[in-house]
Amino acid sequence: MRLVLFRLQPLLSSLQGMPTSRPRSAGVTAAATFAILGSFTAFSVWGYMFLNLVNLPADEQGHKLYQLNPKIFLLIALVPPSVIAALVRTAIGLVQLRRWARIGAMVWAALALFVSLWLIAFQPFETFVIPEHFVSQVESVRQLFAISFVFMLFPVSVWWLFLFRMKSVKAQFAPEGAEQGPAVAAGPRNGTTPAPKAVT
């Protein structure tokens, strides 16, 4: 864990130092940092599981998993990294105060909230109740991931939905032209300036 944080420190420092013409609140910075750390954690977990799948022993006929189910193997190999990359790009957009990043963050939060509520409503026993009888390792790992998903992403999704709907946060992501005051709008047009009056 310390090694991961040590490697992420230069990236986080560079994100903090990105030039922006508008001030960024601490809440937006915290949300972007959490998204980046969560993305790298998810990437590490996916990499560990993917390597275990690749290194699984062959069956009696000498076939590996990627030979038996190539489509599923491609989905496992391509979809999670693509989703993680999209989340990292959204986090960078939040640091840069991009308008699309705020909308994307709300979409991510809505998806996480939907999945969390679905697990709570339709699979409460499978998710939260530890079975007394012996279960397979796959079922134990699946239950562990479900519990981790709910307890980590449910409060974060609610936080993001409230955070990125606040007026003060929306103003940070507004286009720069919309932030100019009425004095600028009432100024001279066509880039001309009034001629100075002659002094007598």
Secondary structure, DSSP 8 states (H G I E B T S, - for coil): -HHHHHHHHHHHHHHHT---SS---HHHHHHHHHHHHHHHHHHHHHHHHHHHHHTS---TTS--HHHH-HHHHHHHHHHHHHHHHHHHHHHHHHHTT-HHHHHHHHHHHHHHHHHHHHHHHH-HHHHH---SS---HHHHHHHHHHHHHHHHHHHHHHHHHHHTTSHHHHHHTS-GGGGS-HHHHTS-STT---------
